[in-house]
Amino acid sequence: QGYEGLVEGGDNIKQANWLSVSNIIQLGGTVIGSARCKAFTTRAGRLRAARNLVEHGITNLCVIGGDGSLTGADIFRSEWAGLLEELVRDGQISEEVARVNSRLNIVGLVGSIDNDFCGTDMTIGTDSALHRIMEVIDAITTTAPSHQRTFVLEVMGRHCGYLALVSGLASGADWLFIPESPPEDGWEDLMCERLGE
């Protein structure tokens, strides 16, 4: 459950083995769970997360996520030494345990369907999102002419029109809205004229 699992600990932290990862290759990465975690945005929450990591002897994290996840990882890394000092001071861990776990290594991977991170060819999640969009478009493309109707499809992407643009190109969409290029005045008449053609 992402940082939520890190803060809560317990059964949320367990070693993956052959049995636990069997038959998940075709599933999305969220099979391991994902959750927004308000507690991790506080020092007290990060202190609990540090305690859980130390308890399990984990000093390497692979954080897959967007801006919130990666920002959280950077804050956690920068506070790590101070968090360990606080755990020692509160008697929750020994100085020896703090010494053994003194270095926290973090690898950050951009996991965002938006494909909006500079320096990556394609962010994790974009390809599978595009495949799902195209499956839906393929399904409704045969329905639209049989019902003599126009279909409007909205895709995710928040402030980034990558999914809309690429799926629109791939499917031959007649009209497209993307946040990077808001419609100009009179777009309704222009769209109707285009569809009428």
N, CA and C atoms as an extended XYZ file, in Angstrom:
591
Properties=species:S:1:pos:R:3:atomname:S:1:resname:S:1:resid:I:1 pbc="F F F"
N         0.815       -1.210        0.000 N   GLN     1
C         0.000        0.000        0.000 CA  GLN     1
C         0.853        1.267        0.000 C   GLN     1
N         1.985        1.244       -0.641 N   GLY     2
C         2.837        2.426       -0.761 CA  GLY     2
C         3.296        2.927        0.601 C   GLY     2
N         3.336        4.246        0.768 N   TYR     3
C         3.791        4.826        2.033 CA  TYR     3
C         2.857        4.461        3.183 C   TYR     3
N         1.575        4.259        2.888 N   GLU     4
C         0.630        3.855        3.933 CA  GLU     4
C         1.092        2.546        4.571 C   GLU     4
N         1.498        1.595        3.738 N   GLY     5
C         2.003        0.329        4.246 CA  GLY     5
C         3.303        0.493        5.011 C   GLY     5
N         4.119        1.435        4.564 N   LEU     6
C         5.395        1.707        5.229 CA  LEU     6
C         5.168        2.281        6.620 C   LEU     6
N         4.197        3.173        6.750 N   VAL     7
C         3.898        3.796        8.041 CA  VAL     7
C         3.196        2.808        8.972 C   VAL     7
N         2.229        2.052        8.425 N   GLU     8
C         1.454        1.129        9.261 CA  GLU     8
C         2.256       -0.110        9.653 C   GLU     8
N         3.157       -0.555        8.781 N   GLY     9
C         3.982       -1.725        9.086 CA  GLY     9
C         3.157       -2.993        9.167 C   GLY     9
N         3.498       -3.861       10.120 N   GLY    10
C         2.762       -5.120       10.303 CA  GLY    10
C         2.801       -5.983        9.059 C   GLY    10
N         1.623       -6.489        8.667 N   ASP    11
C         1.520       -7.383        7.507 CA  ASP    11
C         1.720       -6.663        6.181 C   ASP    11
N         1.800       -5.345        6.203 N   ASN    12
C         2.020       -4.591        4.962 CA  ASN    12
C         3.450       -4.721        4.457 C   ASN    12
N         4.353       -5.120        5.337 N   ILE    13
C         5.753       -5.281        4.934 CA  ILE    13
C         6.082       -6.767        5.003 C   ILE    13
N         6.292       -7.353        3.849 N   LYS    14
C         6.632       -8.770        3.802 CA  LYS    14
C         7.524       -9.056        2.614 C   LYS    14
N         8.301      -10.088        2.733 N   GLN    15
C         9.227      -10.453        1.671 CA  GLN    15
C         8.478      -11.125        0.532 C   GLN    15
N         8.750      -10.678       -0.683 N   ALA    16
C         8.149      -11.306       -1.854 CA  ALA    16
C         8.884      -12.608       -2.140 C   ALA    16
N         8.135      -13.647       -2.474 N   ASN    17
C         8.737      -14.923       -2.847 CA  ASN    17
C         8.058      -15.423       -4.124 C   ASN    17
N         8.481      -16.584       -4.597 N   TRP    18
C         7.936      -17.108       -5.852 CA  TRP    18
C         6.419      -17.249       -5.799 C   TRP    18
N         5.899      -17.705       -4.666 N   LEU    19
C         4.455      -17.904       -4.564 CA  LEU    19
C         3.691      -16.577       -4.586 C   LEU    19
N         4.245      -15.561       -3.932 N   SER    20
C         3.517      -14.296       -3.856 CA  SER    20
C         3.529      -13.517       -5.172 C   SER    20
N         4.457      -13.820       -6.075 N   VAL    21
C         4.497      -13.105       -7.351 CA  VAL    21
C         4.065      -13.965       -8.536 C   VAL    21
N         3.706      -15.213       -8.278 N   SER    22
C         3.240      -16.081       -9.362 CA  SER    22
C         1.925      -15.562       -9.919 C   SER    22
N         1.791      -15.624      -11.232 N   ASN    23
C         0.558      -15.262      -11.944 CA  ASN    23
C         0.161      -13.794      -11.799 C   ASN    23
N         1.129      -12.899      -11.622 N   ILE    24
C         0.776      -11.473      -11.587 CA  ILE    24
C         1.390      -10.702      -12.758 C   ILE    24
N         2.129      -11.393      -13.643 N   ILE    25
C         2.832      -10.693      -14.710 CA  ILE    25
C         1.891       -9.923      -15.629 C   ILE    25
N         0.661      -10.417      -15.815 N   GLN    26
C        -0.283       -9.745      -16.701 CA  GLN    26
C        -1.067       -8.655      -16.003 C   GLN    26
N        -0.872       -8.489      -14.697 N   LEU    27
C        -1.611       -7.485      -13.931 CA  LEU    27
C        -0.862       -6.166      -13.902 C   LEU    27
N        -1.590       -5.089      -13.623 N   GLY    28
C        -0.967       -3.780      -13.486 CA  GLY    28
C        -0.131       -3.731      -12.222 C   GLY    28
N         0.805       -2.802      -12.175 N   GLY    29
C         1.700       -2.689      -11.028 CA  GLY    29
C         0.995       -2.407       -9.728 C   GLY    29
N        -0.227       -1.895       -9.796 N   THR    30
C        -0.944       -1.591       -8.561 CA  THR    30
C        -1.425       -2.847       -7.847 C   THR    30
N        -1.051       -4.011       -8.353 N   VAL    31
C        -1.410       -5.258       -7.677 CA  VAL    31
C        -0.815       -5.288       -6.265 C   VAL    31
N         0.270       -4.545       -6.029 N   ILE    32
C         0.860       -4.497       -4.682 CA  ILE    32
C         0.195       -3.424       -3.825 C   ILE    32
N        -0.715       -2.688       -4.405 N   GLY    33
C        -1.457       -1.686       -3.651 CA  GLY    33
C        -0.857       -0.302       -3.767 C   GLY    33
N        -1.704        0.672       -3.627 N   SER    34
C        -1.297        2.060       -3.711 CA  SER    34
C        -2.262        2.859       -2.860 C   SER    34
N        -1.754        3.828       -2.129 N   ALA    35
C        -2.636        4.630       -1.278 CA  ALA    35
C        -2.028        5.994       -1.022 C   ALA    35
N        -2.871        6.992       -0.981 N   ARG    36
C        -2.416        8.310       -0.531 CA  ARG    36
C        -2.197        8.195        0.970 C   ARG    36
N        -1.177        8.855        1.469 N   CYS    37
C        -0.844        8.699        2.881 CA  CYS    37
C        -0.566       10.057        3.522 C   CYS    37
N        -1.566       10.571        4.242 N   LYS    38
C        -1.389       11.855        4.919 CA  LYS    38
C        -0.334       11.742        6.006 C   LYS    38
N        -0.280       10.589        6.671 N   ALA    39
C         0.670       10.418        7.776 CA  ALA    39
C         2.109       10.603        7.306 C   ALA    39
N         2.418       10.161        6.082 N   PHE    40
C         3.788       10.247        5.586 CA  PHE    40
C         4.189       11.690        5.274 C   PHE    40
N         3.221       12.577        5.161 N   THR    41
C         3.536       13.987        4.921 CA  THR    41
C         3.970       14.694        6.208 C   THR    41
N         3.867       13.985        7.338 N   THR    42
C         4.294       14.552        8.623 CA  THR    42
C         5.567       13.867        9.093 C   THR    42
N         6.340       14.566        9.903 N   ARG    43
C         7.568       13.967       10.435 CA  ARG    43
C         7.236       12.759       11.310 C   ARG    43
N         6.156       12.844       12.079 N   ALA    44
C         5.761       11.718       12.949 CA  ALA    44
C         5.471       10.470       12.121 C   ALA    44
N         4.830       10.646       10.985 N   GLY    45
C         4.551        9.508       10.106 CA  GLY    45
C         5.819        8.931        9.516 C   GLY    45
N         6.727        9.813        9.112 N   ARG    46
C         8.003        9.338        8.550 CA  ARG    46
C         8.848        8.666        9.623 C   ARG    46
N         8.717        9.107       10.869 N   LEU    47
C         9.425        8.458       11.975 CA  LEU    47
C         8.922        7.031       12.163 C   LEU    47
N         7.609        6.838       12.079 N   ARG    48
C         7.039        5.476       12.175 CA  ARG    48
C         7.516        4.614       11.008 C   ARG    48
N         7.569        5.216        9.809 N   ALA    49
C         8.036        4.479        8.629 CA  ALA    49
C         9.493        4.070        8.813 C   ALA    49
N        10.322        4.985        9.341 N   ALA    50
C        11.738        4.670        9.572 CA  ALA    50
C        11.869        3.536       10.576 C   ALA    50
N        11.063        3.577       11.621 N   ARG    51
C        11.085        2.516       12.648 CA  ARG    51
C        10.741        1.164       12.028 C   ARG    51
N         9.734        1.143       11.160 N   ASN    52
C         9.332       -0.112       10.501 CA  ASN    52
C        10.417       -0.631        9.568 C   ASN    52
N        11.081        0.267        8.846 N   LEU    53
C        12.164       -0.170        7.962 CA  LEU    53
C        13.315       -0.759        8.762 C   LEU    53
N        13.712       -0.062        9.809 N   VAL    54
C        14.821       -0.532       10.646 CA  VAL    54
C        14.476       -1.876       11.270 C   VAL    54
N        13.244       -2.021       11.700 N   GLU    55
C        12.797       -3.279       12.318 CA  GLU    55
C        12.942       -4.460       11.358 C   GLU    55
N        12.765       -4.193       10.072 N   HIS    56
C        12.875       -5.252        9.061 CA  HIS    56
C        14.255       -5.287        8.396 C   HIS    56
N        15.152       -4.410        8.802 N   GLY    57
C        16.487       -4.386        8.222 CA  GLY    57
C        16.500       -3.930        6.772 C   GLY    57
N        15.559       -3.077        6.407 N   ILE    58
C        15.451       -2.598        5.027 CA  ILE    58
C        16.157       -1.256        4.913 C   ILE    58
N        17.152       -1.194        4.039 N   THR    59
C        17.872        0.067        3.817 CA  THR    59
C        17.845        0.491        2.348 C   THR    59
N        17.070       -0.217        1.545 N   ASN    60
C        16.936        0.118        0.127 CA  ASN    60
C        15.459        0.221       -0.223 C   ASN    60
N        15.073        1.334       -0.822 N   LEU    61
C        13.691        1.523       -1.244 CA  LEU    61
C        13.651        1.813       -2.737 C   LEU    61
N        12.681        1.233       -3.399 N   CYS    62
C        12.408        1.539       -4.793 CA  CYS    62
C        11.035        2.194       -4.807 C   CYS    62
N        11.004        3.491       -5.041 N   VAL    63
C         9.756        4.255       -4.999 CA  VAL    63
C         9.278        4.499       -6.431 C   VAL    63
N         8.094        3.974       -6.727 N   ILE    64
C         7.500        4.150       -8.047 CA  ILE    64
C         6.276        5.032       -7.876 C   ILE    64
N         6.291        6.200       -8.496 N   GLY    65
C         5.142        7.083       -8.343 CA  GLY    65
C         5.337        8.401       -9.056 C   GLY    65
N         4.448        9.310       -8.749 N   GLY    66
C         4.487       10.623       -9.363 CA  GLY    66
C         5.139       11.641       -8.453 C   GLY    66
N         4.726       12.878       -8.620 N   ASP    67
C         5.346       13.987       -7.902 CA  ASP    67
C         5.285       13.805       -6.391 C   ASP    67
N         4.125       13.419       -5.867 N   GLY    68
C         3.974       13.251       -4.423 CA  GLY    68
C         4.875       12.167       -3.868 C   GLY    68
N         4.909       11.034       -4.537 N   SER    69
C         5.722        9.906       -4.074 CA  SER    69
C         7.204       10.224       -4.111 C   SER    69
N         7.643       10.846       -5.204 N   LEU    70
C         9.063       11.131       -5.348 CA  LEU    70
C         9.507       12.284       -4.446 C   LEU    70
N         8.639       13.255       -4.235 N   THR    71
C         8.949       14.335       -3.293 CA  THR    71
C         9.050       13.766       -1.887 C   THR    71
N         8.116       12.882       -1.533 N   GLY    72
C         8.151       12.217       -0.228 CA  GLY    72
C         9.425       11.421       -0.033 C   GLY    72
N         9.870       10.741       -1.077 N   ALA    73
C        11.101        9.957       -1.000 CA  ALA    73
C        12.304       10.855       -0.745 C   ALA    73
N        12.342       11.996       -1.393 N   ASP    74
C        13.454       12.922       -1.225 CA  ASP    74
C        13.485       13.491        0.197 C   ASP    74
N        12.324       13.839        0.723 N   ILE    75
C        12.249       14.341        2.097 CA  ILE    75
C        12.690       13.257        3.079 C   ILE    75
N        12.196       12.045        2.866 N   PHE    76
C        12.535       10.904        3.738 CA  PHE    76
C        14.045       10.668        3.743 C   PHE    76
N        14.646       10.718        2.557 N   ARG    77
C        16.094       10.523        2.445 CA  ARG    77
C        16.855       11.611        3.198 C   ARG    77
N        16.411       12.853        3.024 N   SER    78
C        17.132       13.960        3.668 CA  SER    78
C        16.985       13.935        5.189 C   SER    78
N        15.897       13.383        5.694 N   GLU    79
C        15.663       13.331        7.144 CA  GLU    79
C        16.194       12.059        7.801 C   GLU    79
N        16.621       11.090        7.020 N   TRP    80
C        16.922        9.755        7.526 CA  TRP    80
C        17.833        9.767        8.761 C   TRP    80
N        18.944       10.455        8.691 N   ALA    81
C        19.881       10.475        9.832 CA  ALA    81
C        19.202       11.041       11.073 C   ALA    81
N        18.448       12.117       10.913 N   GLY    82
C        17.747       12.723       12.037 CA  GLY    82
C        16.670       11.820       12.609 C   GLY    82
N        15.992       11.081       11.741 N   LEU    83
C        14.970       10.140       12.209 CA  LEU    83
C        15.598        9.032       13.054 C   LEU    83
N        16.742        8.520       12.599 N   LEU    84
C        17.431        7.485       13.369 CA  LEU    84
C        17.899        8.025       14.715 C   LEU    84
N        18.428        9.247       14.708 N   GLU    85
C        18.850        9.867       15.973 CA  GLU    85
C        17.690        9.978       16.950 C   GLU    85
N        16.536       10.349       16.438 N   GLU    86
C        15.350       10.479       17.294 CA  GLU    86
C        14.909        9.125       17.840 C   GLU    86
N        14.979        8.093       17.009 N   LEU    87
C        14.617        6.746       17.472 CA  LEU    87
C        15.569        6.263       18.558 C   LEU    87
N        16.851        6.589       18.423 N   VAL    88
C        17.841        6.232       19.452 CA  VAL    88
C        17.545        7.012       20.727 C   VAL    88
N        17.309        8.292       20.591 N   ARG    89
C        17.048        9.153       21.746 CA  ARG    89
C        15.804        8.702       22.519 C   ARG    89
N        14.780        8.222       21.778 N   ASP    90
C        13.545        7.765       22.415 CA  ASP    90
C        13.639        6.325       22.916 C   ASP    90
N        14.793        5.683       22.696 N   GLY    91
C        14.987        4.313       23.165 CA  GLY    91
C        14.278        3.264       22.334 C   GLY    91
N        13.884        3.620       21.118 N   GLN    92
C        13.190        2.648       20.266 CA  GLN    92
C        14.159        1.738       19.524 C   GLN    92
N        15.376        2.235       19.284 N   ILE    93
C        16.416        1.412       18.671 CA  ILE    93
C        17.732        1.724       19.374 C   ILE    93
N        18.667        0.794       19.252 N   SER    94
C        19.982        1.010       19.864 CA  SER    94
C        20.884        1.797       18.907 C   SER    94
N        21.964        2.325       19.441 N   GLU    95
C        22.932        3.033       18.601 CA  GLU    95
C        23.545        2.100       17.568 C   GLU    95
N        23.723        0.822       17.934 N   GLU    96
C        24.280       -0.157       17.000 CA  GLU    96
C        23.336       -0.381       15.818 C   GLU    96
N        22.036       -0.505       16.103 N   VAL    97
C        21.048       -0.682       15.037 CA  VAL    97
C        21.033        0.556       14.135 C   VAL    97
N        21.126        1.732       14.730 N   ALA    98
C        21.170        2.974       13.950 CA  ALA    98
C        22.404        3.005       13.059 C   ALA    98
N        23.536        2.530       13.587 N   ARG    99
C        24.771        2.520       12.806 CA  ARG    99
C        24.654        1.571       11.612 C   ARG    99
N        24.104        0.389       11.853 N   VAL   100
C        23.956       -0.610       10.790 CA  VAL   100
C        23.009       -0.110        9.685 C   VAL   100
N        22.010        0.677       10.082 N   ASN   101
C        21.001        1.174        9.136 CA  ASN   101
C        21.214        2.647        8.784 C   ASN   101
N        22.446        3.111        8.918 N   SER   102
C        22.713        4.546        8.792 CA  SER   102
C        22.513        5.103        7.384 C   SER   102
N        22.529        4.257        6.397 N   ARG   103
C        22.395        4.742        5.016 CA  ARG   103
C        21.105        4.193        4.411 C   ARG   103
N        20.294        5.099        3.883 N   LEU   104
C        19.075        4.717        3.186 CA  LEU   104
C        19.271        4.999        1.698 C   LEU   104
N        19.212        3.960        0.893 N   ASN   105
C        19.355        4.090       -0.554 CA  ASN   105
C        17.972        4.092       -1.189 C   ASN   105
N        17.724        5.087       -2.025 N   ILE   106
C        16.417        5.189       -2.681 CA  ILE   106
C        16.611        5.305       -4.189 C   ILE   106
N        15.846        4.504       -4.912 N   VAL   107
C        15.766        4.622       -6.362 CA  VAL   107
C        14.352        5.102       -6.671 C   VAL   107
N        14.240        6.198       -7.390 N   GLY   108
C        12.929        6.729       -7.757 CA  GLY   108
C        12.627        6.449       -9.219 C   GLY   108
N        11.473        5.853       -9.468 N   LEU   109
C        11.020        5.566      -10.826 CA  LEU   109
C         9.707        6.294      -11.063 C   LEU   109
N         9.622        7.001      -12.169 N   VAL   110
C         8.413        7.768      -12.450 CA  VAL   110
C         7.296        6.822      -12.877 C   VAL   110
N         6.293        6.730      -12.061 N   GLY   111
C         5.108        5.932      -12.370 CA  GLY   111
C         3.942        6.879      -12.564 C   GLY   111
N         3.631        7.196      -13.801 N   SER   112
C         2.570        8.154      -14.088 CA  SER   112
C         2.031        7.867      -15.475 C   SER   112
N         0.733        7.699      -15.587 N   ILE   113
C         0.182        7.448      -16.922 CA  ILE   113
C         0.267        8.674      -17.804 C   ILE   113
N         0.513        9.852      -17.195 N   ASP   114
C         0.509       11.100      -17.953 CA  ASP   114
C         1.692       11.242      -18.907 C   ASP   114
N         2.762       10.517      -18.693 N   ASN   115
C         3.974       10.624      -19.497 CA  ASN   115
C         4.452       12.081      -19.558 C   ASN   115
N         4.496       12.701      -18.386 N   ASP   116
C         4.782       14.134      -18.335 CA  ASP   116
C         6.047       14.468      -17.544 C   ASP   116
N         6.994       13.545      -17.541 N   PHE   117
C         8.217       13.779      -16.782 CA  PHE   117
C         9.393       13.910      -17.739 C   PHE   117
N        10.076       15.024      -17.652 N   CYS   118
C        11.198       15.311      -18.546 CA  CYS   118
C        12.320       14.290      -18.345 C   CYS   118
N        12.910       13.848      -19.435 N   GLY   119
C        14.053       12.950      -19.359 CA  GLY   119
C        13.696       11.481      -19.466 C   GLY   119
N        12.404       11.160      -19.609 N   THR   120
C        12.011        9.768      -19.794 CA  THR   120
C        11.395        9.622      -21.176 C   THR   120
N        11.623        8.468      -21.801 N   ASP   121
C        10.974        8.206      -23.086 CA  ASP   121
C         9.489        7.938      -22.866 C   ASP   121
N         9.192        7.119      -21.860 N   MET   122
C         7.808        6.819      -21.522 CA  MET   122
C         7.753        6.398      -20.060 C   MET   122
N         6.917        7.063      -19.291 N   THR   123
C         6.832        6.747      -17.867 CA  THR   123
C         6.078        5.439      -17.652 C   THR   123
N         6.347        4.810      -16.510 N   ILE   124
C         5.699        3.542      -16.165 CA  ILE   124
C         4.198        3.772      -16.035 C   ILE   124
N         3.415        3.000      -16.738 N   GLY   125
C         1.961        3.116      -16.691 CA  GLY   125
C         1.362        3.686      -17.962 C   GLY   125
N         2.154        4.448      -18.721 N   THR   126
C         1.626        5.091      -19.922 CA  THR   126
C         1.236        4.064      -20.976 C   THR   126
N         2.108        3.114      -21.222 N   ASP   127
C         1.861        2.122      -22.276 CA  ASP   127
C         0.612        1.303      -21.992 C   ASP   127
N         0.454        0.835      -20.743 N   SER   128
C        -0.737        0.034      -20.438 CA  SER   128
C        -1.997        0.886      -20.490 C   SER   128
N        -1.901        2.177      -20.082 N   ALA   129
C        -3.062        3.063      -20.171 CA  ALA   129
C        -3.470        3.249      -21.639 C   ALA   129
N        -2.486        3.441      -22.518 N   LEU   130
C        -2.794        3.592      -23.950 CA  LEU   130
C        -3.440        2.331      -24.519 C   LEU   130
N        -2.953        1.169      -24.099 N   HIS   131
C        -3.558       -0.081      -24.574 CA  HIS   131
C        -5.030       -0.181      -24.157 C   HIS   131
N        -5.326        0.179      -22.903 N   ARG   132
C        -6.711        0.117      -22.417 CA  ARG   132
C        -7.588        1.103      -23.204 C   ARG   132
N        -7.068        2.306      -23.430 N   ILE   133
C        -7.829        3.316      -24.178 CA  ILE   133
C        -8.134        2.801      -25.583 C   ILE   133
N        -7.133        2.223      -26.239 N   MET   134
C        -7.332        1.743      -27.607 CA  MET   134
C        -8.306        0.565      -27.649 C   MET   134
N        -8.311       -0.283      -26.617 N   GLU   135
C        -9.290       -1.377      -26.555 CA  GLU   135
C       -10.711       -0.816      -26.530 C   GLU   135
N       -10.908        0.224      -25.725 N   VAL   136
C       -12.230        0.844      -25.621 CA  VAL   136
C       -12.605        1.516      -26.936 C   VAL   136
N       -11.670        2.239      -27.527 N   ILE   137
C       -11.947        2.916      -28.798 CA  ILE   137
C       -12.286        1.892      -29.879 C   ILE   137
N       -11.532        0.796      -29.931 N   ASP   138
C       -11.827       -0.242      -30.927 CA  ASP   138
C       -13.241       -0.791      -30.744 C   ASP   138
N       -13.660       -0.933      -29.485 N   ALA   139
C       -14.994       -1.469      -29.216 CA  ALA   139
C       -16.092       -0.498      -29.633 C   ALA   139
N       -15.934        0.780      -29.318 N   ILE   140
C       -17.010        1.724      -29.648 CA  ILE   140
C       -16.967        2.192      -31.097 C   ILE   140
N       -15.845        1.977      -31.772 N   THR   141
C       -15.750        2.383      -33.178 CA  THR   141
C       -16.711        1.585      -34.041 C   THR   141
N       -16.977        0.349      -33.694 N   THR   142
C       -17.946       -0.437      -34.467 CA  THR   142
C       -19.378       -0.103      -34.060 C   THR   142
N       -19.573        0.345      -32.842 N   THR   143
C       -20.917        0.684      -32.370 CA  THR   143
C       -21.392        2.012      -32.938 C   THR   143
N       -20.494        2.999      -33.021 N   ALA   144
C       -20.875        4.348      -33.458 CA  ALA   144
C       -21.571        4.369      -34.819 C   ALA   144
N       -20.987        3.768      -35.869 N   PRO   145
C       -21.682        3.834      -37.167 CA  PRO   145
C       -22.982        3.039      -37.196 C   PRO   145
N       -23.025        1.927      -36.455 N   SER   146
C       -24.245        1.123      -36.484 CA  SER   146
C       -25.413        1.874      -35.836 C   SER   146
N       -25.107        2.748      -34.882 N   HIS   147
C       -26.146        3.549      -34.228 CA  HIS   147
C       -26.227        4.959      -34.816 C   HIS   147
N       -25.367        5.247      -35.807 N   GLN   148
C       -25.296        6.568      -36.429 CA  GLN   148
C       -25.177        7.667      -35.377 C   GLN   148
N       -24.198        7.472      -34.505 N   ARG   149
C       -23.978        8.420      -33.414 CA  ARG   149
C       -22.512        8.805      -33.334 C   ARG   149
N       -22.317        9.932      -32.693 N   THR   150
C       -20.965       10.384      -32.383 CA  THR   150
C       -20.694       10.031      -30.937 C   THR   150
N       -19.516        9.521      -30.659 N   PHE   151
C       -19.146        9.175      -29.297 CA  PHE   151
C       -18.067       10.128      -28.790 C   PHE   151
N       -18.195       10.501      -27.542 N   VAL   152
C       -17.204       11.343      -26.885 CA  VAL   152
C       -16.494       10.477      -25.859 C   VAL   152
N       -15.191       10.458      -25.928 N   LEU   153
C       -14.394        9.653      -24.999 CA  LEU   153
C       -13.481       10.569      -24.204 C   LEU   153
N       -13.552       10.461      -22.891 N   GLU   154
C       -12.668       11.238      -22.024 CA  GLU   154
C       -11.616       10.296      -21.441 C   GLU   154
N       -10.374       10.702      -21.515 N   VAL   155
C        -9.294        9.892      -20.956 CA  VAL   155
C        -8.634       10.648      -19.812 C   VAL   155
N        -7.894        9.936      -18.996 N   MET   156
C        -7.192       10.571      -17.887 CA  MET   156
C        -5.988       11.345      -18.410 C   MET   156
N        -5.399       12.126      -17.526 N   GLY   157
C        -4.223       12.877      -17.908 CA  GLY   157
C        -4.070       14.191      -17.165 C   GLY   157
N        -5.043       14.526      -16.346 N   ARG   158
C        -4.999       15.748      -15.546 CA  ARG   158
C        -4.584       16.958      -16.351 C   ARG   158
N        -3.332       17.413      -16.226 N   HIS   159
C        -2.885       18.611      -16.931 CA  HIS   159
C        -2.062       18.278      -18.174 C   HIS   159
N        -2.014       17.002      -18.530 N   CYS   160
C        -1.182       16.554      -19.645 CA  CYS   160
C        -2.056       15.835      -20.672 C   CYS   160
N        -1.984       16.276      -21.928 N   GLY   161
C        -2.823       15.710      -22.971 CA  GLY   161
C        -2.195       14.574      -23.759 C   GLY   161
N        -1.103       13.994      -23.234 N   TYR   162
C        -0.392       12.964      -23.991 CA  TYR   162
C        -1.302       11.791      -24.359 C   TYR   162
N        -2.026       11.234      -23.393 N   LEU   163
C        -2.878       10.077      -23.680 CA  LEU   163
C        -3.961       10.433      -24.690 C   LEU   163
N        -4.560       11.602      -24.536 N   ALA   164
C        -5.600       12.025      -25.474 CA  ALA   164
C        -5.018       12.205      -26.876 C   ALA   164
N        -3.865       12.853      -26.962 N   LEU   165
C        -3.251       13.129      -28.260 CA  LEU   165
C        -2.864       11.840      -28.981 C   LEU   165
N        -2.161       10.960      -28.295 N   VAL   166
C        -1.668        9.744      -28.948 CA  VAL   166
C        -2.820        8.803      -29.293 C   VAL   166
N        -3.771        8.642      -28.377 N   SER   167
C        -4.905        7.756      -28.692 CA  SER   167
C        -5.781        8.380      -29.785 C   SER   167
N        -5.873        9.716      -29.819 N   GLY   168
C        -6.612       10.377      -30.887 CA  GLY   168
C        -5.969       10.162      -32.244 C   GLY   168
N        -4.636       10.251      -32.274 N   LEU   169
C        -3.901        9.990      -33.519 CA  LEU   169
C        -4.056        8.536      -33.949 C   LEU   169
N        -3.923        7.626      -32.993 N   ALA   170
C        -3.971        6.193      -33.315 CA  ALA   170
C        -5.351        5.753      -33.777 C   ALA   170
N        -6.384        6.436      -33.302 N   SER   171
C        -7.745        5.996      -33.632 CA  SER   171
C        -8.386        6.816      -34.744 C   SER   171
N        -7.709        7.884      -35.169 N   GLY   172
C        -8.283        8.731      -36.208 CA  GLY   172
C        -9.445        9.557      -35.686 C   GLY   172
N        -9.351       10.046      -34.481 N   ALA   173
C       -10.422       10.855      -33.884 CA  ALA   173
C       -10.683       12.088      -34.746 C   ALA   173
N       -11.938       12.512      -34.782 N   ASP   174
C       -12.312       13.672      -35.586 CA  ASP   174
C       -12.073       14.985      -34.856 C   ASP   174
N       -12.075       14.967      -33.544 N   TRP   175
C       -11.888       16.193      -32.774 CA  TRP   175
C       -11.208       15.844      -31.461 C   TRP   175
N       -10.371       16.745      -30.997 N   LEU   176
C        -9.562       16.433      -29.809 CA  LEU   176
C        -9.383       17.674      -28.953 C   LEU   176
N        -9.542       17.506      -27.655 N   PHE   177
C        -9.246       18.570      -26.698 CA  PHE   177
C        -8.077       18.125      -25.840 C   PHE   177
N        -7.088       18.979      -25.691 N   ILE   178
C        -5.985       18.699      -24.772 CA  ILE   178
C        -5.713       19.959      -23.949 C   ILE   178
N        -5.300       19.790      -22.708 N   PRO   179
C        -5.104       20.966      -21.848 CA  PRO   179
C        -4.006       21.912      -22.322 C   PRO   179
N        -3.034       21.396      -23.067 N   GLU   180
C        -1.939       22.251      -23.527 CA  GLU   180
C        -2.378       23.235      -24.621 C   GLU   180
N        -3.514       22.939      -25.244 N   SER   181
C        -4.008       23.792      -26.331 CA  SER   181
C        -5.513       23.972      -26.166 C   SER   181
N        -5.929       24.857      -25.246 N   PRO   182
C        -7.367       25.056      -24.996 CA  PRO   182
C        -8.089       25.501      -26.256 C   PRO   182
N        -9.366       25.154      -26.394 N   PRO   183
C       -10.110       25.524      -27.602 CA  PRO   183
C       -10.278       27.037      -27.714 C   PRO   183
N       -10.223       27.534      -28.942 N   GLU   184
C       -10.404       28.966      -29.193 CA  GLU   184
C       -11.895       29.273      -29.316 C   GLU   184
N       -12.241       30.531      -29.204 N   ASP   185
C       -13.639       30.934      -29.349 CA  ASP   185
C       -14.177       30.461      -30.699 C   ASP   185
N       -15.404       30.005      -30.685 N   GLY   186
C       -16.042       29.532      -31.908 CA  GLY   186
C       -15.730       28.083      -32.238 C   GLY   186
N       -15.097       27.364      -31.315 N   TRP   187
C       -14.715       25.976      -31.587 CA  TRP   187
C       -15.920       25.093      -31.869 C   TRP   187
N       -17.074       25.428      -31.267 N   GLU   188
C       -18.260       24.588      -31.454 CA  GLU   188
C       -18.687       24.555      -32.927 C   GLU   188
N       -18.704       25.734      -33.551 N   ASP   189
C       -19.104       25.799      -34.972 CA  ASP   189
C       -18.085       25.083      -35.852 C   ASP   189
N       -16.808       25.273      -35.548 N   LEU   190
C       -15.754       24.636      -36.327 CA  LEU   190
C       -15.836       23.116      -36.198 C   LEU   190
N       -16.105       22.627      -34.981 N   MET   191
C       -16.204       21.188      -34.756 CA  MET   191
C       -17.404       20.622      -35.528 C   MET   191
N       -18.549       21.303      -35.446 N   CYS   192
C       -19.745       20.824      -36.162 CA  CYS   192
C       -19.511       20.787      -37.673 C   CYS   192
N       -18.818       21.794      -38.167 N   GLU   193
C       -18.498       21.836      -39.594 CA  GLU   193
C       -17.596       20.666      -39.973 C   GLU   193
N       -16.583       20.401      -39.130 N   ARG   194
C       -15.661       19.288      -39.389 CA  ARG   194
C       -16.411       17.955      -39.360 C   ARG   194
N       -17.255       17.752      -38.362 N   LEU   195
C       -17.994       16.493      -38.254 CA  LEU   195
C       -18.995       16.353      -39.402 C   LEU   195
N       -19.534       17.470      -39.837 N   GLY   196
C       -20.476       17.438      -40.961 CA  GLY   196
C       -19.828       17.005      -42.257 C   GLY   196
N       -18.531       17.266      -42.373 N   GLU   197
C       -17.806       16.852      -43.584 CA  GLU   197
C       -17.640       15.334      -43.656 C   GLU   197
